[in-house]
Each structure stands twice: as structure tokens, then as C-alpha cells.
Amino acid sequence: MKNTPIAIEAREFLALSGLSARKLALEAGINPVILTRVLSGSRRDMRSENADRLRAAMKRLSDVVPSGETSTQKGAESA
């Protein structure tokens, strides 16, 4: 498995945030299969446009959901 920078960043983000790869991909506006394949190593890399979208989504989501807390947990606290 080749660890490309975007794969490392996404893997770390997913571990800290507790979000699924599918949710992250959909938030980024990319096909979830692309992210899943990059994370599993069956795809070596992704287009830079998709990597940029993924990084923007990770930034947006990290501003909304504190690390280690899912959006579901956050919503439950405010109820």
C-alpha cells in the first residue's frame, strides 16, 4: 500500500473525527469509491482537484466537529 500525502491526511482525519470515509467523500463532492480505493491502496492517488476538495471538506468539518466527536454526538449534547 502506497501512502500518498492525501491518503495519510484523510486516514488521520477519519481516525480523529470518527466520520466515515463515505461521509467525508460526499461532503467533498467526490465519488466515495475513489476515496475508499485510495485509503485501501488499490488506487495509488487521486486527481489534484479531488484532493483539494477533500482537504477543503476536512477543514470545514474539523471547524464544525471537534476531534474525536461525531456530528451525532454533538447534536445529542445540544438536545
PDB file as gemmi writes it, atoms N, CA and C in Angstrom:
CRYST1    1.000    1.000    1.000  90.00  90.00  90.00 P 1                      
ATOM      1  N   MET A   1       0.852  -1.183   0.000  1.00  0.00           N  
ATOM      2  CA  MET A   1       0.000   0.000   0.000  1.00  0.00           C  
ATOM      3  C   MET A   1       0.892   1.238   0.000  1.00  0.00           C  
ATOM      4  N   LYS A   2       0.672   2.114  -0.961  1.00  0.00           N  
ATOM      5  CA  LYS A   2       1.421   3.352  -1.042  1.00  0.00           C  
ATOM      6  C   LYS A   2       0.689   4.421  -0.233  1.00  0.00           C  
ATOM      7  N   ASN A   3       1.415   5.041   0.664  1.00  0.00           N  
ATOM      8  CA  ASN A   3       0.809   6.087   1.477  1.00  0.00           C  
ATOM      9  C   ASN A   3       1.076   7.447   0.847  1.00  0.00           C  
ATOM     10  N   THR A   4       0.151   7.895   0.036  1.00  0.00           N  
ATOM     11  CA  THR A   4       0.266   9.218  -0.565  1.00  0.00           C  
ATOM     12  C   THR A   4      -0.106  10.252   0.491  1.00  0.00           C  
ATOM     13  N   PRO A   5       0.342  11.492   0.319  1.00  0.00           N  
ATOM     14  CA  PRO A   5       0.003  12.518   1.315  1.00  0.00           C  
ATOM     15  C   PRO A   5      -1.499  12.645   1.577  1.00  0.00           C  
ATOM     16  N   ILE A   6      -2.315  12.604   0.537  1.00  0.00           N  
ATOM     17  CA  ILE A   6      -3.753  12.766   0.747  1.00  0.00           C  
ATOM     18  C   ILE A   6      -4.327  11.560   1.487  1.00  0.00           C  
ATOM     19  N   ALA A   7      -3.806  10.366   1.227  1.00  0.00           N  
ATOM     20  CA  ALA A   7      -4.273   9.168   1.937  1.00  0.00           C  
ATOM     21  C   ALA A   7      -3.926   9.267   3.416  1.00  0.00           C  
ATOM     22  N   ILE A   8      -2.733   9.722   3.712  1.00  0.00           N  
ATOM     23  CA  ILE A   8      -2.308   9.878   5.111  1.00  0.00           C  
ATOM     24  C   ILE A   8      -3.176  10.916   5.807  1.00  0.00           C  
ATOM     25  N   GLU A   9      -3.378  12.061   5.152  1.00  0.00           N  
ATOM     26  CA  GLU A   9      -4.199  13.126   5.743  1.00  0.00           C  
ATOM     27  C   GLU A   9      -5.624  12.649   5.992  1.00  0.00           C  
ATOM     28  N   ALA A  10      -6.206  11.981   5.012  1.00  0.00           N  
ATOM     29  CA  ALA A  10      -7.591  11.517   5.140  1.00  0.00           C  
ATOM     30  C   ALA A  10      -7.699  10.460   6.229  1.00  0.00           C  
ATOM     31  N   ARG A  11      -6.758   9.532   6.266  1.00  0.00           N  
ATOM     32  CA  ARG A  11      -6.781   8.477   7.277  1.00  0.00           C  
ATOM     33  C   ARG A  11      -6.693   9.076   8.682  1.00  0.00           C  
ATOM     34  N   GLU A  12      -5.805  10.042   8.874  1.00  0.00           N  
ATOM     35  CA  GLU A  12      -5.666  10.696  10.179  1.00  0.00           C  
ATOM     36  C   GLU A  12      -6.940  11.458  10.546  1.00  0.00           C  
ATOM     37  N   PHE A  13      -7.495  12.177   9.575  1.00  0.00           N  
ATOM     38  CA  PHE A  13      -8.723  12.925   9.830  1.00  0.00           C  
ATOM     39  C   PHE A  13      -9.859  11.992  10.229  1.00  0.00           C  
ATOM     40  N   LEU A  14     -10.014  10.905   9.504  1.00  0.00           N  
ATOM     41  CA  LEU A  14     -11.094   9.962   9.796  1.00  0.00           C  
ATOM     42  C   LEU A  14     -10.918   9.337  11.173  1.00  0.00           C  
ATOM     43  N   ALA A  15      -9.691   9.026  11.540  1.00  0.00           N  
ATOM     44  CA  ALA A  15      -9.432   8.435  12.857  1.00  0.00           C  
ATOM     45  C   ALA A  15      -9.772   9.421  13.977  1.00  0.00           C  
ATOM     46  N   LEU A  16      -9.429  10.682  13.779  1.00  0.00           N  
ATOM     47  CA  LEU A  16      -9.677  11.694  14.819  1.00  0.00           C  
ATOM     48  C   LEU A  16     -11.140  12.122  14.883  1.00  0.00           C  
ATOM     49  N   SER A  17     -11.786  12.188  13.741  1.00  0.00           N  
ATOM     50  CA  SER A  17     -13.147  12.722  13.713  1.00  0.00           C  
ATOM     51  C   SER A  17     -14.218  11.675  13.973  1.00  0.00           C  
ATOM     52  N   GLY A  18     -13.908  10.427  13.654  1.00  0.00           N  
ATOM     53  CA  GLY A  18     -14.906   9.375  13.797  1.00  0.00           C  
ATOM     54  C   GLY A  18     -15.898   9.326  12.640  1.00  0.00           C  
ATOM     55  N   LEU A  19     -15.700  10.152  11.628  1.00  0.00           N  
ATOM     56  CA  LEU A  19     -16.581  10.148  10.462  1.00  0.00           C  
ATOM     57  C   LEU A  19     -16.234   8.985   9.545  1.00  0.00           C  
ATOM     58  N   SER A  20     -17.169   8.616   8.707  1.00  0.00           N  
ATOM     59  CA  SER A  20     -16.909   7.558   7.733  1.00  0.00           C  
ATOM     60  C   SER A  20     -16.258   8.156   6.486  1.00  0.00           C  
ATOM     61  N   ALA A  21     -15.547   7.310   5.761  1.00  0.00           N  
ATOM     62  CA  ALA A  21     -14.941   7.744   4.504  1.00  0.00           C  
ATOM     63  C   ALA A  21     -16.022   8.184   3.524  1.00  0.00           C  
ATOM     64  N   ARG A  22     -17.142   7.488   3.538  1.00  0.00           N  
ATOM     65  CA  ARG A  22     -18.251   7.839   2.638  1.00  0.00           C  
ATOM     66  C   ARG A  22     -18.771   9.241   2.933  1.00  0.00           C  
ATOM     67  N   LYS A  23     -18.981   9.559   4.208  1.00  0.00           N  
ATOM     68  CA  LYS A  23     -19.487  10.873   4.577  1.00  0.00           C  
ATOM     69  C   LYS A  23     -18.485  11.964   4.182  1.00  0.00           C  
ATOM     70  N   LEU A  24     -17.216  11.702   4.405  1.00  0.00           N  
ATOM     71  CA  LEU A  24     -16.190  12.673   4.027  1.00  0.00           C  
ATOM     72  C   LEU A  24     -16.182  12.886   2.513  1.00  0.00           C  
ATOM     73  N   ALA A  25     -16.225  11.799   1.760  1.00  0.00           N  
ATOM     74  CA  ALA A  25     -16.216  11.916   0.299  1.00  0.00           C  
ATOM     75  C   ALA A  25     -17.428  12.687  -0.200  1.00  0.00           C  
ATOM     76  N   LEU A  26     -18.597  12.376   0.342  1.00  0.00           N  
ATOM     77  CA  LEU A  26     -19.809  13.078  -0.089  1.00  0.00           C  
ATOM     78  C   LEU A  26     -19.748  14.555   0.275  1.00  0.00           C  
ATOM     79  N   GLU A  27     -19.224  14.867   1.429  1.00  0.00           N  
ATOM     80  CA  GLU A  27     -19.051  16.270   1.840  1.00  0.00           C  
ATOM     81  C   GLU A  27     -18.097  16.998   0.893  1.00  0.00           C  
ATOM     82  N   ALA A  28     -17.104  16.267   0.400  1.00  0.00           N  
ATOM     83  CA  ALA A  28     -16.122  16.854  -0.519  1.00  0.00           C  
ATOM     84  C   ALA A  28     -16.639  16.931  -1.953  1.00  0.00           C  
ATOM     85  N   GLY A  29     -17.716  16.207  -2.229  1.00  0.00           N  
ATOM     86  CA  GLY A  29     -18.244  16.205  -3.589  1.00  0.00           C  
ATOM     87  C   GLY A  29     -17.489  15.287  -4.522  1.00  0.00           C  
ATOM     88  N   ILE A  30     -16.866  14.251  -3.950  1.00  0.00           N  
ATOM     89  CA  ILE A  30     -16.165  13.278  -4.788  1.00  0.00           C  
ATOM     90  C   ILE A  30     -16.833  11.912  -4.617  1.00  0.00           C  
ATOM     91  N   ASN A  31     -16.600  11.036  -5.566  1.00  0.00           N  
ATOM     92  CA  ASN A  31     -17.154   9.694  -5.519  1.00  0.00           C  
ATOM     93  C   ASN A  31     -16.536   8.949  -4.332  1.00  0.00           C  
ATOM     94  N   PRO A  32     -17.344   8.400  -3.427  1.00  0.00           N  
ATOM     95  CA  PRO A  32     -16.809   7.671  -2.278  1.00  0.00           C  
ATOM     96  C   PRO A  32     -15.894   6.507  -2.660  1.00  0.00           C  
ATOM     97  N   VAL A  33     -16.125   5.905  -3.820  1.00  0.00           N  
ATOM     98  CA  VAL A  33     -15.283   4.793  -4.265  1.00  0.00           C  
ATOM     99  C   VAL A  33     -13.840   5.249  -4.451  1.00  0.00           C  
ATOM    100  N   ILE A  34     -13.650   6.460  -4.951  1.00  0.00           N  
ATOM    101  CA  ILE A  34     -12.299   6.978  -5.159  1.00  0.00           C  
ATOM    102  C   ILE A  34     -11.561   7.050  -3.827  1.00  0.00           C  
ATOM    103  N   LEU A  35     -12.192   7.632  -2.819  1.00  0.00           N  
ATOM    104  CA  LEU A  35     -11.539   7.759  -1.515  1.00  0.00           C  
ATOM    105  C   LEU A  35     -11.287   6.388  -0.901  1.00  0.00           C  
ATOM    106  N   THR A  36     -12.255   5.503  -0.979  1.00  0.00           N  
ATOM    107  CA  THR A  36     -12.096   4.160  -0.414  1.00  0.00           C  
ATOM    108  C   THR A  36     -10.925   3.433  -1.059  1.00  0.00           C  
ATOM    109  N   ARG A  37     -10.807   3.548  -2.367  1.00  0.00           N  
ATOM    110  CA  ARG A  37      -9.706   2.869  -3.070  1.00  0.00           C  
ATOM    111  C   ARG A  37      -8.352   3.477  -2.728  1.00  0.00           C  
ATOM    112  N   VAL A  38      -8.294   4.787  -2.568  1.00  0.00           N  
ATOM    113  CA  VAL A  38      -7.035   5.430  -2.182  1.00  0.00           C  
ATOM    114  C   VAL A  38      -6.651   4.999  -0.768  1.00  0.00           C  
ATOM    115  N   LEU A  39      -7.632   4.965   0.129  1.00  0.00           N  
ATOM    116  CA  LEU A  39      -7.354   4.560   1.509  1.00  0.00           C  
ATOM    117  C   LEU A  39      -6.927   3.094   1.609  1.00  0.00           C  
ATOM    118  N   SER A  40      -7.494   2.238   0.778  1.00  0.00           N  
ATOM    119  CA  SER A  40      -7.161   0.806   0.825  1.00  0.00           C  
ATOM    120  C   SER A  40      -5.868   0.491   0.089  1.00  0.00           C  
ATOM    121  N   GLY A  41      -5.426   1.416  -0.760  1.00  0.00           N  
ATOM    122  CA  GLY A  41      -4.208   1.192  -1.524  1.00  0.00           C  
ATOM    123  C   GLY A  41      -4.441   0.577  -2.887  1.00  0.00           C  
ATOM    124  N   SER A  42      -5.698   0.279  -3.226  1.00  0.00           N  
ATOM    125  CA  SER A  42      -5.955  -0.293  -4.548  1.00  0.00           C  
ATOM    126  C   SER A  42      -5.892   0.767  -5.642  1.00  0.00           C  
ATOM    127  N   ARG A  43      -5.908   2.024  -5.253  1.00  0.00           N  
ATOM    128  CA  ARG A  43      -5.694   3.133  -6.178  1.00  0.00           C  
ATOM    129  C   ARG A  43      -4.555   3.950  -5.589  1.00  0.00           C  
ATOM    130  N   ARG A  44      -3.568   4.296  -6.411  1.00  0.00           N  
ATOM    131  CA  ARG A  44      -2.377   4.946  -5.885  1.00  0.00           C  
ATOM    132  C   ARG A  44      -2.589   6.391  -5.467  1.00  0.00           C  
ATOM    133  N   ASP A  45      -3.403   7.107  -6.189  1.00  0.00           N  
ATOM    134  CA  ASP A  45      -3.569   8.531  -5.886  1.00  0.00           C  
ATOM    135  C   ASP A  45      -4.886   9.006  -6.494  1.00  0.00           C  
ATOM    136  N   MET A  46      -5.167  10.286  -6.335  1.00  0.00           N  
ATOM    137  CA  MET A  46      -6.364  10.866  -6.936  1.00  0.00           C  
ATOM    138  C   MET A  46      -5.974  12.164  -7.628  1.00  0.00           C  
ATOM    139  N   ARG A  47      -6.855  12.648  -8.485  1.00  0.00           N  
ATOM    140  CA  ARG A  47      -6.586  13.913  -9.173  1.00  0.00           C  
ATOM    141  C   ARG A  47      -6.411  15.027  -8.152  1.00  0.00           C  
ATOM    142  N   SER A  48      -5.577  15.981  -8.490  1.00  0.00           N  
ATOM    143  CA  SER A  48      -5.308  17.074  -7.548  1.00  0.00           C  
ATOM    144  C   SER A  48      -6.575  17.866  -7.233  1.00  0.00           C  
ATOM    145  N   GLU A  49      -7.482  17.962  -8.196  1.00  0.00           N  
ATOM    146  CA  GLU A  49      -8.755  18.656  -7.957  1.00  0.00           C  
ATOM    147  C   GLU A  49      -9.556  17.948  -6.852  1.00  0.00           C  
ATOM    148  N   ASN A  50      -9.577  16.613  -6.906  1.00  0.00           N  
ATOM    149  CA  ASN A  50     -10.280  15.855  -5.873  1.00  0.00           C  
ATOM    150  C   ASN A  50      -9.578  15.955  -4.525  1.00  0.00           C  
ATOM    151  N   ALA A  51      -8.252  15.938  -4.537  1.00  0.00           N  
ATOM    152  CA  ALA A  51      -7.501  16.082  -3.290  1.00  0.00           C  
ATOM    153  C   ALA A  51      -7.772  17.449  -2.665  1.00  0.00           C  
ATOM    154  N   ASP A  52      -7.838  18.487  -3.495  1.00  0.00           N  
ATOM    155  CA  ASP A  52      -8.151  19.830  -2.993  1.00  0.00           C  
ATOM    156  C   ASP A  52      -9.549  19.874  -2.377  1.00  0.00           C  
ATOM    157  N   ARG A  53     -10.509  19.243  -3.040  1.00  0.00           N  
ATOM    158  CA  ARG A  53     -11.872  19.197  -2.498  1.00  0.00           C  
ATOM    159  C   ARG A  53     -11.918  18.450  -1.168  1.00  0.00           C  
ATOM    160  N   LEU A  54     -11.166  17.362  -1.101  1.00  0.00           N  
ATOM    161  CA  LEU A  54     -11.114  16.565   0.120  1.00  0.00           C  
ATOM    162  C   LEU A  54     -10.494  17.367   1.267  1.00  0.00           C  
ATOM    163  N   ARG A  55      -9.411  18.060   0.984  1.00  0.00           N  
ATOM    164  CA  ARG A  55      -8.771  18.884   2.020  1.00  0.00           C  
ATOM    165  C   ARG A  55      -9.700  20.006   2.492  1.00  0.00           C  
ATOM    166  N   ALA A  56     -10.421  20.621   1.563  1.00  0.00           N  
ATOM    167  CA  ALA A  56     -11.362  21.682   1.936  1.00  0.00           C  
ATOM    168  C   ALA A  56     -12.478  21.126   2.821  1.00  0.00           C  
ATOM    169  N   ALA A  57     -12.967  19.940   2.491  1.00  0.00           N  
ATOM    170  CA  ALA A  57     -14.021  19.316   3.296  1.00  0.00           C  
ATOM    171  C   ALA A  57     -13.499  18.963   4.682  1.00  0.00           C  
ATOM    172  N   MET A  58     -12.267  18.454   4.767  1.00  0.00           N  
ATOM    173  CA  MET A  58     -11.693  18.123   6.072  1.00  0.00           C  
ATOM    174  C   MET A  58     -11.554  19.378   6.926  1.00  0.00           C  
ATOM    175  N   LYS A  59     -11.165  20.474   6.298  1.00  0.00           N  
ATOM    176  CA  LYS A  59     -11.050  21.730   7.046  1.00  0.00           C  
ATOM    177  C   LYS A  59     -12.425  22.192   7.525  1.00  0.00           C  
ATOM    178  N   ARG A  60     -13.404  22.179   6.635  1.00  0.00           N  
ATOM    179  CA  ARG A  60     -14.772  22.580   7.019  1.00  0.00           C  
ATOM    180  C   ARG A  60     -15.302  21.727   8.159  1.00  0.00           C  
ATOM    181  N   LEU A  61     -15.140  20.421   8.021  1.00  0.00           N  
ATOM    182  CA  LEU A  61     -15.671  19.511   9.029  1.00  0.00           C  
ATOM    183  C   LEU A  61     -14.916  19.606  10.348  1.00  0.00           C  
ATOM    184  N   SER A  62     -13.626  19.866  10.291  1.00  0.00           N  
ATOM    185  CA  SER A  62     -12.876  19.983  11.549  1.00  0.00           C  
ATOM    186  C   SER A  62     -13.235  21.269  12.273  1.00  0.00           C  
ATOM    187  N   ASP A  63     -13.695  22.289  11.532  1.00  0.00           N  
ATOM    188  CA  ASP A  63     -14.151  23.527  12.162  1.00  0.00           C  
ATOM    189  C   ASP A  63     -15.507  23.329  12.835  1.00  0.00           C  
ATOM    190  N   VAL A  64     -16.303  22.383  12.329  1.00  0.00           N  
ATOM    191  CA  VAL A  64     -17.653  22.137  12.837  1.00  0.00           C  
ATOM    192  C   VAL A  64     -17.664  21.068  13.917  1.00  0.00           C  
ATOM    193  N   VAL A  65     -16.922  19.975  13.691  1.00  0.00           N  
ATOM    194  CA  VAL A  65     -16.932  18.841  14.611  1.00  0.00           C  
ATOM    195  C   VAL A  65     -15.576  18.748  15.299  1.00  0.00           C  
ATOM    196  N   PRO A  66     -15.508  18.991  16.613  1.00  0.00           N  
ATOM    197  CA  PRO A  66     -14.230  18.858  17.320  1.00  0.00           C  
ATOM    198  C   PRO A  66     -13.685  17.447  17.183  1.00  0.00           C  
ATOM    199  N   SER A  67     -12.368  17.309  17.210  1.00  0.00           N  
ATOM    200  CA  SER A  67     -11.760  15.992  17.012  1.00  0.00           C  
ATOM    201  C   SER A  67     -12.256  15.000  18.052  1.00  0.00           C  
ATOM    202  N   GLY A  68     -12.525  13.799  17.569  1.00  0.00           N  
ATOM    203  CA  GLY A  68     -12.998  12.736  18.434  1.00  0.00           C  
ATOM    204  C   GLY A  68     -14.488  12.773  18.704  1.00  0.00           C  
ATOM    205  N   GLU A  69     -15.177  13.769  18.197  1.00  0.00           N  
ATOM    206  CA  GLU A  69     -16.619  13.888  18.438  1.00  0.00           C  
ATOM    207  C   GLU A  69     -17.338  13.862  17.099  1.00  0.00           C  
ATOM    208  N   THR A  70     -18.315  13.004  16.966  1.00  0.00           N  
ATOM    209  CA  THR A  70     -19.053  12.930  15.707  1.00  0.00           C  
ATOM    210  C   THR A  70     -20.170  13.959  15.709  1.00  0.00           C  
ATOM    211  N   SER A  71     -20.692  14.262  14.545  1.00  0.00           N  
ATOM    212  CA  SER A  71     -21.793  15.226  14.465  1.00  0.00           C  
ATOM    213  C   SER A  71     -23.022  14.727  15.205  1.00  0.00           C  
ATOM    214  N   THR A  72     -23.199  13.410  15.269  1.00  0.00           N  
ATOM    215  CA  THR A  72     -24.322  12.836  16.002  1.00  0.00           C  
ATOM    216  C   THR A  72     -24.179  13.121  17.488  1.00  0.00           C  
ATOM    217  N   GLN A  73     -22.959  12.943  18.012  1.00  0.00           N  
ATOM    218  CA  GLN A  73     -22.713  13.229  19.424  1.00  0.00           C  
ATOM    219  C   GLN A  73     -22.919  14.696  19.715  1.00  0.00           C  
ATOM    220  N   LYS A  74     -22.460  15.537  18.818  1.00  0.00           N  
ATOM    221  CA  LYS A  74     -22.597  16.975  19.012  1.00  0.00           C  
ATOM    222  C   LYS A  74     -24.070  17.366  19.070  1.00  0.00           C  
ATOM    223  N   GLY A  75     -24.890  16.803  18.183  1.00  0.00           N  
ATOM    224  CA  GLY A  75     -26.311  17.106  18.165  1.00  0.00           C  
ATOM    225  C   GLY A  75     -27.014  16.625  19.423  1.00  0.00           C  
ATOM    226  N   ALA A  76     -26.568  15.496  19.963  1.00  0.00           N  
ATOM    227  CA  ALA A  76     -27.195  14.943  21.163  1.00  0.00           C  
ATOM    228  C   ALA A  76     -26.939  15.826  22.373  1.00  0.00           C  
ATOM    229  N   GLU A  77     -25.773  16.472  22.409  1.00  0.00           N  
ATOM    230  CA  GLU A  77     -25.441  17.332  23.537  1.00  0.00           C  
ATOM    231  C   GLU A  77     -26.321  18.578  23.569  1.00  0.00           C  
ATOM    232  N   SER A  78     -26.677  19.081  22.394  1.00  0.00           N  
ATOM    233  CA  SER A  78     -27.455  20.313  22.351  1.00  0.00           C  
ATOM    234  C   SER A  78     -28.953  20.071  22.550  1.00  0.00           C  
ATOM    235  N   ALA A  79     -29.363  18.806  22.556  1.00  0.00           N  
ATOM    236  CA  ALA A  79     -30.783  18.471  22.734  1.00  0.00           C  
ATOM    237  C   ALA A  79     -31.199  18.529  24.188  1.00  0.00           C  
TER     238      ALA A  79                                                      
END                                                                             
